[in-house]
Amino acid sequence: MRIIVPASSANLGPGFDSIGVAVNRYLTMTVGEETDRWQVDHDLPNIPHDERNMIVQAAIKTSPTPLVPHRLTVVSNIPLSHGLGSSSSANVAGVELANQLNQLNLTDEQKVQAAARLEGHPDNVVPAIMGGIVVGTSIDEQFYAVKAPEPPYALAAYIPRYNLATADSRAALPATMLYPRATHASAIANTLVAALFARNYPVVGKMMEADLFHEPYRAQLVPELHTIRRLSHRCGALATYLSGAGPTVMTLIPHNGTDLFSRTLRLHGLTAPLWQLAIDDQGVRVEE
């Protein structure tokens, strides 16, 4: 059995801790034979190979009854500490592992509840479960999620060669925000969601680049953001935003503009990898 979980890109500008999109990079976990103790085979740096592994911990916390340990083989092309949901994919893999091993028959909604509780917010785990673009939040420890229409654009992810830990990126955020600024930031996010559902993409692009919740504070940690945004518009891009906590910078661009965009970045000294991505509409899946 193989469990496949897509990467995810969160926030989409002002959708802070609320909006995420699944993309076609994956964590793939092969479930092997039963063992006396959990064994997780992988080549990821500084990640445990035993029951302390995040996937195993997520599975244990999800299942109401004990799990029989298995040998797991994990292969991931989701970069760690880069704002593409690497920890969320591990949590979702763990939820699905518990679901499969103990035949829990969880619905997507129940998987969302379990994974979002593990993660603390739904913006990465929900698209990893449901696929596509998802808007979500929690009220009284209940998580709610709504799938949005997918924009007809390619995704181009600029992947800086340095890592940026989520804790460090969150530390750059202010502890409080003045009420007028907060209401304006919320209005921008609301308008983004409305424009996504209305398929009004000029407004989508404008709102994505008008965030007040996190990008103004994190931009100092990702100096490439503003340069890429400026260059992307020369290539016909809809919008550029900081993916999750960064440092990945994501651009929505017409499918026929990705080659020009890639060349333009390199001409201006931005030589880190540029991944051409697509939205994954399936979310987590299991192959026998």
PyMOL commands that set and color helices and strands:
alter all, ss='L'
color gray80, all
select helices_A, chain A and resi 54-62+86-101+108-119+125-130+166-171+179-198+201-208+215-221+224-234+255-267
alter helices_A, ss='H'
color red, helices_A
select strands_A, chain A and resi 2-11+15-34+39-41+70-76+133-139+142-148+154-158+239-242+249-253+274-277+285-287
alter strands_A, ss='S'
color yellow, strands_A
deselect
rebuild
show_as cartoon
